Amino acid sequence: MTAHQRSRSTRWTALPALLTAGILLTACGPSGGDPGAGTGRARPGGTLTFAVGSDAGCVDPQQVGSNDTIYSLRQVVDSLTDQDPETGRIVPWLAESWEVSPDATTFTFHLRPGVTFSDGSPLTAQVVKDNFDAVPKLGALAILAQGYLSGVESTSAVDTLTVRVRFKKPNAQFLQATSTHSLGIESSASVKRTPQRRCSQGVVGSGPFVLERYVQNQSITLAKRTGYAWGSPRWRKKGEAYLDRLVFKVVPEAGVRAGSLRSGQVDAIGSVGRADEATLKGGQVTLQRRANPGVVFGLGLNNSRPVLKDADVRQAIRYAVDRKQIADTVFPTGTRPATSVLAHTTPGYRNQGPDLAHDPAKAASLLDAAGWKPGPDGIRSRNGTRLNLTVKWFANAATNQPALELVQQQLKSVGVDVVLKELQISQIAQVQQAGDFDGLWGNVTRADPDILRSSYSTGLANAYRLPPSPLDSVLDRQAATTDAAERTRLVGEAQRLLVRNAYSVPVVELQTQLGVSRKVHDLDFDASSRIQLHDTWIG
């Protein structure tokens, strides 16, 4: 906390305590540093071409949750605050300072003067109000942003540069939420567009880059914002970004992305898989890795399905999965098997490893007790109904299919038939909203444990159709307390309930691994293991 923040409010210090206690995000190899350090002095100019695996079909940061698209859109919008990736501390950005009421129901932000959007309009308290008032109306795509603002009572412009957000009940997670791309601030004119138009045509932000061109499923092109002068204090460079242009090309095949990087057709790639590590190591390419906080990769179960209402069946699925085999076989070097529904890098993480041990004998015993008997082909049935599940997954990471094929084999060995169905990442909101799945493969990144409430509370979106249970109260209470120790305890209890009841099946922690040309310098990870490109330069 800076001195001028302390002068505004000494009460704020209670809020980030959980963050600073547990957010130290580890990395295997370089951690967002300069892979070409010592090769020359930073200089402006040039185009960075970055190959990603998928396109979310939307270019509004407030409506996008897929990492491949967030990489580009994070550069278009600034946030009220930023989060230090090493300590988890919340620092100023568009807000110079803030106060939080002792009960964490009221957040008052004092905005930085002189900030403008790329359409020339100024940042004011009214603009922030317009943003936060509009988020709840965005629809299914904005599930993350809506969760961060759930329970909001009012947002008011106290004066031109002071905005106050009040919640109906304590909401300790909100300060960290203001550092995310999902609550990145857009101009008032941009906010007034329909959600569909914002998705297809983009938004007007105050960030260091502006959207120049979007061709769905092909590319997103950004241009440097001239006159930019209000970056996060975490950034090395003051003023405008170094690079003139950023081009994000959609290249679904991991091998093609790797080949393009080796040949110099692109400067960086996302989602580097284990199969491509050996060919990319050394030479003119550096691998940068960083563990993602938040909900781990796993099977989000539809708990309203008749078969999956039975806790014995859900727990049998949990025991049948061999997480270590999947992590070691499919994912990048250094990837950890899940030991909770939260990654170990998330504030408040608690190890639930014993409940996630691979135990196929226990899985078979639970299914036997539940009346599911093996048939001639090994697949179980009960009262003439076969034990089969359809798991839907999205083509946004090269590891998804091979990981699920291993899950499919592991579940078959205990008598569960799994059908895999591939979808495009742009369909995720529709599938979650409709509940048209038995299992969904995915993860959610956030450097705050309240991601559990956003993902699993029955009072919010409840995409996985959990039944009302004591878990709801625990999730609400952790969001309400400003006592760091109590919040840690409650977050731990939430993890225990989620894992013991097998409401979802954690499988493996996500580790972001990028391939970066050695001519690219200072391509940094942020606190959520996404990228920040203001400081990046080529030379």
Backbone torsions as a table, in degrees:
resi	resn	phi	psi	omega
1	MET	NA	134.3	179.2
2	THR	-82.0	165.6	-177.0
3	ALA	-62.5	-39.5	-177.0
4	HIS	-70.7	-23.5	174.7
5	GLN	-71.8	-41.9	-179.2
6	ARG	-61.9	-34.3	-178.9
7	SER	-69.1	-25.7	178.7
8	ARG	-76.1	-43.0	-176.1
9	SER	-161.7	122.4	176.6
10	THR	-85.4	-14.4	-177.6
11	ARG	-71.8	-23.5	-176.8
12	TRP	-59.7	-24.8	-173.0
13	THR	-62.1	-22.8	-179.0
14	ALA	-71.7	-27.7	-171.6
15	LEU	-71.2	-42.8	-176.7
16	PRO	-85.7	6.1	-174.2
17	ALA	-59.8	-40.0	178.4
18	LEU	-63.9	-37.7	-179.9
19	LEU	-64.8	-51.9	-174.2
20	THR	-68.5	-19.9	-180.0
21	ALA	-76.2	-26.7	-169.9
22	GLY	-136.5	7.4	-168.7
23	ILE	-91.1	-1.7	-174.2
24	LEU	-56.8	99.9	-176.2
25	LEU	-81.8	124.3	-176.6
26	THR	-89.9	162.7	178.7
27	ALA	-141.5	152.3	173.6
28	CYS	-105.7	107.3	-174.4
29	GLY	92.9	-161.3	-176.9
30	PRO	-57.2	140.4	-177.9
31	SER	-114.0	70.5	175.9
32	GLY	72.9	17.2	-179.0
33	GLY	-87.3	-157.1	-176.2
34	ASP	-100.8	101.9	-175.8
35	PRO	-67.1	-13.8	-179.7
36	GLY	-118.0	30.0	-175.1
37	ALA	-56.1	139.2	176.5
38	GLY	89.1	0.9	-176.1
39	THR	-92.0	-4.2	179.6
40	GLY	158.7	175.3	-179.2
41	ARG	-89.1	142.7	179.3
42	ALA	-58.3	137.6	179.3
43	ARG	-141.5	149.1	-178.2
44	PRO	-78.6	162.8	174.6
45	GLY	107.0	167.0	174.9
46	GLY	96.7	168.2	179.1
47	THR	-121.4	131.1	173.8
48	LEU	-99.3	123.6	176.7
49	THR	-107.3	122.7	-172.3
50	PHE	-122.8	123.7	179.1
51	ALA	-96.3	126.8	177.6
52	VAL	-118.5	167.0	-173.9
53	GLY	-89.6	-15.9	-173.4
54	SER	-156.5	170.6	176.8
55	ASP	-131.5	127.6	-178.7
56	ALA	-72.5	-10.4	179.9
57	GLY	79.3	19.0	-177.8
58	CYS	-154.8	138.4	179.6
59	VAL	-119.7	40.0	171.5
60	ASP	-114.4	113.0	-177.8
61	PRO	-54.6	-32.5	-178.1
62	GLN	-72.0	-12.7	-177.9
63	GLN	-114.9	7.9	-173.4
64	VAL	-116.7	135.2	177.4
65	GLY	-122.8	0.1	-177.7
66	SER	-89.5	128.2	-175.9
67	ASN	-55.8	-41.6	-177.0
68	ASP	-56.4	-36.3	-180.0
69	THR	-87.9	-31.5	177.6
70	ILE	-61.7	-33.8	179.4
71	TYR	-50.0	-43.6	-178.9
72	SER	-82.2	-46.8	-171.8
73	LEU	-70.2	-24.2	176.3
74	ARG	-59.9	-25.5	-177.5
75	GLN	-78.9	-11.9	-173.6
76	VAL	-92.2	-29.7	-176.2
77	VAL	-119.8	145.8	169.7
78	ASP	-98.0	162.7	178.6
79	SER	-119.5	165.3	179.2
80	LEU	-61.9	-37.9	-179.5
81	THR	-132.3	171.3	173.1
82	ASP	-128.8	165.6	-179.3
83	GLN	-126.4	127.1	179.1
84	ASP	-70.0	123.5	-176.3
85	PRO	-70.3	-18.3	-178.9
86	GLU	-90.4	-37.3	-176.0
87	THR	-109.2	-18.8	-175.2
88	GLY	81.8	-1.9	-177.2
89	ARG	-68.2	141.7	176.7
90	ILE	-86.6	129.7	-176.5
91	VAL	-125.7	163.8	-178.2
92	PRO	-66.1	158.1	169.7
93	TRP	-149.7	-99.2	174.4
94	LEU	-71.8	-26.8	173.0
95	ALA	-94.7	124.2	178.5
96	GLU	-72.9	-32.3	-178.3
97	SER	-162.2	173.4	-177.5
98	TRP	-161.1	162.5	170.0
99	GLU	-127.9	146.5	175.9
100	VAL	-124.2	131.0	-179.8
101	SER	-65.3	154.2	-177.7
102	PRO	-56.1	-29.6	-179.5
103	ASP	-94.9	7.9	176.9
104	ALA	58.4	34.4	174.5
105	THR	-104.1	-18.4	-174.6
106	THR	-129.6	126.5	-179.0
107	PHE	-122.4	121.2	-178.8
108	THR	-115.3	122.8	-176.4
109	PHE	-113.8	134.8	176.9
110	HIS	-105.5	112.4	-170.2
111	LEU	-80.3	151.7	178.0
112	ARG	-73.4	130.2	178.6
113	PRO	-76.3	155.5	173.3
114	GLY	87.6	-0.1	179.5
115	VAL	-79.4	137.1	176.1
116	THR	-130.7	156.9	174.2
117	PHE	-89.6	168.2	-175.8
118	SER	-68.9	-10.5	173.2
119	ASP	-91.6	4.2	177.5
120	GLY	92.0	-10.9	-178.6
121	SER	-75.3	149.1	-176.9
122	PRO	-84.4	154.3	170.3
123	LEU	-77.7	124.7	176.6
124	THR	-135.8	170.1	176.7
125	ALA	-61.1	-35.3	179.6
126	GLN	-63.6	-36.0	178.2
127	VAL	-63.6	-44.2	178.5
128	VAL	-62.6	-42.2	176.8
129	LYS	-59.4	-45.0	179.6
130	ASP	-59.2	-40.1	178.1
131	ASN	-63.0	-52.4	-174.3
132	PHE	-70.6	-28.5	175.5
133	ASP	-70.3	-30.4	-175.2
134	ALA	-83.7	-27.4	-174.3
135	VAL	-54.7	-46.8	-178.2
136	PRO	-62.6	-14.8	-178.0
137	LYS	-98.5	4.2	-173.3
138	LEU	-74.2	-26.2	179.4
139	GLY	102.0	-168.0	-168.8
140	ALA	-63.4	-29.6	-177.2
141	LEU	-68.1	-24.4	-174.6
142	ALA	-96.0	37.7	-174.3
143	ILE	-62.3	-35.3	179.3
144	LEU	-68.9	-51.0	-179.3
145	ALA	-60.5	-41.3	179.7
146	GLN	-63.5	-39.1	178.5
147	GLY	-63.3	-38.0	-179.5
148	TYR	-66.4	-28.9	-178.2
149	LEU	-104.5	10.2	-179.0
150	SER	-62.3	138.0	-179.7
151	GLY	83.0	7.7	179.4
152	VAL	-67.6	135.5	179.6
153	GLU	-95.8	-42.5	-179.8
154	SER	-165.0	152.5	168.5
155	THR	-124.0	128.2	-175.0
156	SER	-132.0	145.5	173.8
157	ALA	-89.7	103.6	-178.1
158	VAL	-68.9	-43.8	170.5
159	ASP	-151.9	-169.0	-171.9
160	THR	-57.5	-36.6	-175.2
161	LEU	-121.2	19.2	178.2
162	THR	-126.8	123.9	-179.4
163	VAL	-124.2	139.5	-177.2
164	ARG	-123.7	130.5	179.4
165	VAL	-116.6	122.7	-179.6
166	ARG	-112.4	138.7	176.1
167	PHE	-113.2	154.0	-178.1
168	LYS	-68.3	-28.1	177.4
169	LYS	-145.3	166.9	-176.6
170	PRO	-52.2	140.8	-174.0
171	ASN	-144.7	72.0	-171.9
172	ALA	-62.7	-23.2	-177.5
173	GLN	-74.8	-12.0	-167.5
174	PHE	-66.2	-34.5	-178.2
175	LEU	-60.6	-45.6	177.6
176	GLN	-65.9	-33.6	179.3
177	ALA	-60.3	-32.1	-178.8
178	THR	-71.0	-7.2	177.1
179	SER	-93.4	-5.0	-173.4
180	THR	-87.8	160.1	175.3
181	HIS	-64.4	-28.9	-176.2
182	SER	-64.3	-26.8	175.3
183	LEU	-111.1	26.0	171.3
184	GLY	-59.7	141.8	-171.4
185	ILE	-89.1	130.5	178.1
186	GLU	-113.4	159.6	179.9
187	SER	-65.3	157.4	-179.2
188	SER	-61.0	-39.3	178.9
189	ALA	-62.7	-39.1	178.6
190	SER	-65.5	-43.3	-178.6
191	VAL	-62.7	-30.1	-177.3
192	LYS	-77.5	-11.0	175.0
193	ARG	-68.6	158.2	176.8
194	THR	-66.7	152.5	177.0
195	PRO	-55.6	-37.0	-179.1
196	GLN	-66.0	-41.0	179.4
197	ARG	-68.3	-38.4	177.3
198	ARG	-62.3	-38.9	179.1
199	CYS	-65.6	-43.6	-172.8
200	SER	-85.1	-31.3	-174.0
201	GLN	-111.1	-11.0	178.9
202	GLY	93.4	-178.4	-174.4
203	VAL	-129.5	167.5	177.0
204	VAL	-104.5	114.7	-179.7
205	GLY	-115.7	-178.3	176.8
206	SER	-108.1	10.5	-172.9
207	GLY	-71.8	176.0	-176.1
208	PRO	-72.7	-9.8	176.2
209	PHE	-133.4	156.5	178.4
210	VAL	-123.7	149.7	177.8
211	LEU	-70.1	122.7	179.4
212	GLU	-101.0	-38.7	-177.7
213	ARG	-159.8	140.6	176.3
214	TYR	-132.5	121.8	174.3
215	VAL	-119.3	107.5	-172.2
216	GLN	-54.2	135.1	179.8
217	ASN	64.4	11.0	177.5
218	GLN	-125.0	-55.7	-174.8
219	SER	-164.1	156.9	170.0
220	ILE	-127.5	123.4	-178.5
221	THR	-115.4	129.5	179.6
222	LEU	-119.1	147.5	176.4
223	ALA	-118.3	149.6	-179.7
224	LYS	-62.2	138.9	176.1
225	ARG	-85.9	112.1	177.8
226	THR	-72.2	141.4	178.9
227	GLY	85.0	1.8	179.6
228	TYR	-63.4	130.9	-173.8
229	ALA	-150.4	28.0	-175.2
230	TRP	-141.1	43.4	180.0
231	GLY	-70.0	168.6	177.0
232	SER	-62.9	144.4	177.1
233	PRO	-65.2	-14.0	176.8
234	ARG	-71.6	-22.5	-174.3
235	TRP	-75.6	146.6	-179.5
236	ARG	-72.6	-43.5	-174.0
237	LYS	-90.3	137.5	173.4
238	LYS	-94.7	150.5	177.0
239	GLY	82.9	-147.7	-174.5
240	GLU	-66.2	158.8	174.0
241	ALA	-68.4	162.1	175.8
242	TYR	-73.7	-49.8	-171.2
243	LEU	-72.1	143.7	176.8
244	ASP	-80.1	-32.4	-172.1
245	ARG	-151.9	148.5	173.7
246	LEU	-124.6	130.1	177.6
247	VAL	-123.0	118.9	177.5
248	PHE	-105.6	109.7	-178.9
249	LYS	-96.5	137.8	178.0
250	VAL	-88.9	112.8	-179.3
251	VAL	-129.4	94.8	-171.5
252	PRO	-62.4	-32.7	-174.1
253	GLU	-83.1	122.5	-177.9
254	ALA	-60.3	-41.9	-179.7
255	GLY	-63.7	-36.0	178.3
256	VAL	-69.6	-38.7	176.5
257	ARG	-60.7	-46.0	-179.4
258	ALA	-62.8	-42.8	178.3
259	GLY	-62.9	-37.5	179.8
260	SER	-66.5	-35.7	177.6
261	LEU	-70.3	-43.9	-179.8
262	ARG	-62.0	-36.5	-177.2
263	SER	-84.4	-6.3	179.6
264	GLY	85.0	8.8	177.7
265	GLN	-70.9	-29.0	175.4
266	VAL	-129.8	162.5	-176.1
267	ASP	-100.1	-20.4	-179.6
268	ALA	-158.5	153.8	178.2
269	ILE	-137.8	152.5	175.6
270	GLY	-102.3	167.0	174.2
271	SER	54.3	52.6	175.7
272	VAL	-72.4	123.8	-179.2
273	GLY	-92.7	166.4	-179.7
274	ARG	-56.2	-37.8	-175.7
275	ALA	-63.5	-24.9	-176.9
276	ASP	-101.2	-3.3	-176.1
277	GLU	-60.8	-46.8	-174.5
278	ALA	-62.1	-40.2	-177.5
279	THR	-74.9	-20.3	-178.2
280	LEU	-94.3	-23.0	-177.0
281	LYS	-66.0	143.1	177.5
282	GLY	77.4	-172.6	178.7
283	GLY	62.1	-129.6	-173.7
284	GLN	-102.0	16.1	-177.3
285	VAL	-128.6	138.7	173.2
286	THR	-116.9	139.3	174.1
287	LEU	-95.0	126.4	177.6
288	GLN	-113.4	128.1	-174.9
289	ARG	-127.4	145.6	176.1
290	ARG	-157.3	131.5	-179.7
291	ALA	-70.3	140.8	179.8
292	ASN	-93.8	129.1	171.5
293	PRO	-75.4	165.1	175.4
294	GLY	112.7	-160.9	-179.3
295	VAL	-75.8	129.3	-174.9
296	VAL	-72.9	166.3	171.7
297	PHE	-63.1	135.9	178.5
298	GLY	-176.9	-173.2	177.4
299	LEU	-95.2	110.8	171.4
300	GLY	-81.4	112.1	-174.3
301	LEU	-88.0	141.5	173.9
302	ASN	-83.1	97.6	-172.6
303	ASN	-72.1	-3.7	177.3
304	SER	-91.1	-11.1	177.6
305	ARG	-65.3	139.0	-177.2
306	PRO	-52.4	-44.3	-179.1
307	VAL	-65.7	-39.7	-173.0
308	LEU	-86.4	-3.4	171.4
309	LYS	-69.0	-20.9	-178.8
310	ASP	-82.3	114.6	-178.5
311	ALA	-61.0	-31.5	179.2
312	ASP	-62.9	-39.3	179.1
313	VAL	-67.1	-45.6	179.6
314	ARG	-61.2	-43.4	-179.0
315	GLN	-67.6	-34.6	176.9
316	ALA	-63.1	-40.8	176.5
317	ILE	-61.7	-42.7	179.1
318	ARG	-59.2	-45.0	-179.3
319	TYR	-70.8	-29.0	-174.9
320	ALA	-73.8	-21.2	-175.5
321	VAL	-80.8	126.8	176.1
322	ASP	-96.7	92.7	-173.9
323	ARG	-66.2	-38.3	-178.5
324	LYS	-64.9	-41.2	178.6
325	GLN	-60.2	-41.6	-178.9
326	ILE	-67.6	-45.8	-179.5
327	ALA	-62.0	-42.8	-175.1
328	ASP	-77.7	-23.6	-175.0
329	THR	-92.8	-39.7	-167.4
330	VAL	-106.4	-40.3	-166.3
331	PHE	-92.3	164.8	-178.3
332	PRO	-57.5	155.5	177.3
333	THR	-52.3	133.9	178.6
334	GLY	93.3	-6.0	179.3
335	THR	-67.7	137.4	-178.0
336	ARG	-99.8	140.3	167.9
337	PRO	-62.1	148.5	179.8
338	ALA	-65.9	136.8	173.4
339	THR	-120.0	8.8	174.6
340	SER	-168.5	177.6	172.8
341	VAL	-74.7	-20.2	173.9
342	LEU	-100.2	145.8	172.6
343	ALA	-67.0	154.1	-176.4
344	HIS	-66.5	-15.2	179.8
345	THR	-87.7	0.3	-177.3
346	THR	-87.3	136.2	174.7
347	PRO	-53.3	132.9	177.9
348	GLY	85.1	4.0	178.7
349	TYR	-55.8	140.1	173.6
350	ARG	-132.0	132.1	-177.3
351	ASN	-68.7	118.7	175.9
352	GLN	-112.9	26.4	-172.8
353	GLY	-52.3	-44.6	-179.1
354	PRO	-57.4	-35.8	179.2
355	ASP	-76.3	-12.2	-179.8
356	LEU	-109.4	17.5	177.9
357	ALA	-68.0	146.1	176.7
358	HIS	-76.9	116.8	-176.1
359	ASP	-145.8	79.5	-177.5
360	PRO	-62.5	-30.1	177.9
361	ALA	-64.9	-41.6	177.6
362	LYS	-65.4	-38.7	177.8
363	ALA	-60.5	-45.9	-179.6
364	ALA	-64.0	-39.0	-179.8
365	SER	-63.7	-42.7	178.8
366	LEU	-63.0	-41.0	-179.8
367	LEU	-69.3	-38.3	175.5
368	ASP	-59.2	-47.2	-177.7
369	ALA	-64.0	-29.3	-179.8
370	ALA	-84.2	0.8	175.8
371	GLY	91.7	9.8	178.9
372	TRP	-91.9	110.2	-174.8
373	LYS	-106.5	139.8	-179.9
374	PRO	-64.3	138.6	175.4
375	GLY	-94.2	-175.5	-178.5
376	PRO	-58.3	-30.8	-179.8
377	ASP	-93.6	6.5	179.0
378	GLY	91.3	-16.1	178.9
379	ILE	-80.5	134.7	-176.5
380	ARG	-79.2	156.4	175.1
381	SER	-147.9	160.9	177.3
382	ARG	-145.9	125.6	-179.4
383	ASN	52.3	40.3	176.6
384	GLY	82.4	-0.4	179.9
385	THR	-105.0	125.2	178.2
386	ARG	-75.3	148.2	179.9
387	LEU	-86.9	85.5	178.9
388	ASN	-127.4	149.0	-178.4
389	LEU	-131.9	141.5	172.2
390	THR	-103.1	119.0	179.9
391	VAL	-107.0	121.9	179.1
392	LYS	-97.8	142.3	-179.0
393	TRP	-142.2	165.6	-171.2
394	PHE	-121.5	142.6	-174.5
395	ALA	-83.0	62.8	-179.9
396	ASN	-122.9	6.8	176.1
397	ALA	-157.0	138.6	-177.5
398	ALA	-65.6	-22.6	-177.5
399	THR	-80.3	-15.0	-172.4
400	ASN	-61.1	-52.2	-176.1
401	GLN	-65.1	-50.6	-179.9
402	PRO	-64.0	-33.7	176.8
403	ALA	-63.3	-44.9	-178.4
404	LEU	-71.0	-30.5	176.8
405	GLU	-66.3	-33.9	173.4
406	LEU	-68.9	-42.7	175.6
407	VAL	-57.9	-43.0	179.3
408	GLN	-58.1	-45.2	179.3
409	GLN	-66.1	-42.1	-177.8
410	GLN	-65.7	-40.4	179.2
411	LEU	-72.0	-33.7	177.6
412	LYS	-62.6	-33.6	-178.4
413	SER	-65.8	-18.8	176.3
414	VAL	-108.1	6.1	173.3
415	GLY	100.8	15.2	178.8
416	VAL	-106.8	123.4	179.7
417	ASP	-90.7	122.0	-178.5
418	VAL	-114.6	126.9	173.9
419	VAL	-105.0	127.3	-179.4
420	LEU	-98.5	133.2	-179.7
421	LYS	-128.8	117.4	-178.7
422	GLU	-84.9	137.4	176.5
423	LEU	-132.8	167.0	174.4
424	GLN	-83.6	148.0	-177.2
425	ILE	-60.4	-27.0	178.8
426	SER	-65.7	-12.6	-178.5
427	GLN	-93.7	-2.2	-170.6
428	ILE	-61.4	-43.6	-178.2
429	ALA	-64.2	-40.8	179.7
430	GLN	-62.6	-43.4	-178.9
431	VAL	-66.6	-44.4	179.9
432	GLN	-64.3	-42.2	-178.0
433	GLN	-65.6	-39.4	-177.9
434	ALA	-78.8	-21.4	-176.9
435	GLY	68.9	25.3	-175.8
436	ASP	-88.8	67.6	179.8
437	PHE	-166.5	155.8	167.1
438	ASP	-92.5	-43.2	176.9
439	GLY	-139.8	146.0	175.5
440	LEU	-122.1	132.5	178.1
441	TRP	-94.8	126.7	178.9
442	GLY	173.9	-176.2	178.4
443	ASN	-147.6	170.0	174.0
444	VAL	-137.9	124.4	-178.0
445	THR	-94.8	128.5	169.7
446	ARG	-163.4	138.4	-178.8
447	ALA	-89.3	45.1	176.1
448	ASP	-156.3	136.3	-175.8
449	PRO	-69.0	-9.9	177.3
450	ASP	-64.6	-8.1	173.6
451	ILE	-58.2	-24.1	176.1
452	LEU	-66.2	-40.7	178.6
453	ARG	-67.3	-44.0	179.4
454	SER	-59.8	-34.6	-174.0
455	SER	-88.6	-32.5	-167.0
456	TYR	-127.0	-4.4	178.9
457	SER	-70.5	135.6	177.4
458	THR	-74.8	-11.8	178.6
459	GLY	-84.8	-7.3	178.9
460	LEU	-112.3	-139.6	-174.1
461	ALA	-65.4	-34.9	178.9
462	ASN	48.6	54.1	-177.5
463	ALA	-61.7	-25.5	-176.5
464	TYR	-100.4	11.7	170.7
465	ARG	54.4	44.5	175.4
466	LEU	-66.9	148.0	174.2
467	PRO	-79.0	154.4	173.2
468	PRO	-56.7	137.1	-176.4
469	SER	-160.2	174.9	176.2
470	PRO	-57.2	-20.0	178.5
471	LEU	-57.4	-37.4	-178.6
472	ASP	-58.5	-45.5	-178.7
473	SER	-64.8	-40.9	-179.6
474	VAL	-63.4	-43.8	-180.0
475	LEU	-65.1	-39.2	178.0
476	ASP	-66.5	-40.3	-177.6
477	ARG	-68.6	-37.1	178.7
478	GLN	-67.2	-28.8	178.1
479	ALA	-76.9	-17.3	-174.0
480	ALA	-95.7	-22.1	-173.3
481	THR	-89.7	143.2	172.9
482	THR	-103.1	3.8	176.7
483	ASP	-84.5	113.1	-173.0
484	ALA	-61.1	-42.2	-178.6
485	ALA	-65.9	-41.2	179.1
486	GLU	-67.1	-39.1	178.8
487	ARG	-64.7	-41.6	177.3
488	THR	-59.1	-42.6	179.3
489	ARG	-62.7	-44.7	-177.9
490	LEU	-68.0	-39.2	177.1
491	VAL	-63.0	-39.3	176.0
492	GLY	-62.9	-41.3	178.3
493	GLU	-64.7	-39.4	177.7
494	ALA	-60.7	-42.7	177.8
495	GLN	-62.6	-41.8	179.5
496	ARG	-60.3	-44.8	-179.4
497	LEU	-65.9	-41.1	-179.9
498	LEU	-64.4	-43.7	-176.7
499	VAL	-75.1	-47.4	-177.6
500	ARG	-60.4	-39.6	-179.8
501	ASN	-85.1	-5.8	178.9
502	ALA	52.2	42.5	174.8
503	TYR	-64.5	-28.7	170.0
504	SER	-139.1	167.4	-177.4
505	VAL	-120.0	96.5	178.4
506	PRO	-64.8	141.9	-177.8
507	VAL	-124.1	-55.4	-173.5
508	VAL	-152.9	144.3	177.2
509	GLU	-74.9	139.9	175.5
510	LEU	-77.8	130.9	171.6
511	GLN	-122.0	118.1	177.6
512	THR	-73.5	125.3	176.4
513	GLN	-127.0	121.0	-179.9
514	LEU	-110.8	148.2	168.5
515	GLY	-103.9	125.9	-173.1
516	VAL	-131.0	129.0	175.6
517	SER	-61.6	144.2	-179.2
518	ARG	-68.0	-12.5	176.3
519	LYS	-81.4	-8.2	178.7
520	VAL	-95.7	128.7	-175.6
521	HIS	-120.5	146.8	172.9
522	ASP	58.1	42.0	169.4
523	LEU	-88.2	106.8	-166.7
524	ASP	-107.8	150.4	170.6
525	PHE	-87.2	147.4	171.8
526	ASP	-97.2	-171.6	-174.1
527	ALA	-65.5	-20.7	179.5
528	SER	-99.5	12.2	-179.5
529	SER	64.2	27.0	166.5
530	ARG	-100.0	-172.9	-169.8
531	ILE	-114.4	151.2	175.4
532	GLN	-121.2	124.6	-170.8
533	LEU	-115.3	6.7	178.5
534	HIS	-62.0	-40.2	-176.3
535	ASP	-86.9	-6.3	-172.9
536	THR	-74.2	140.0	177.5
537	TRP	-143.6	160.6	-178.6
538	ILE	-117.4	132.5	178.5
539	GLY	-178.9	NA	NA
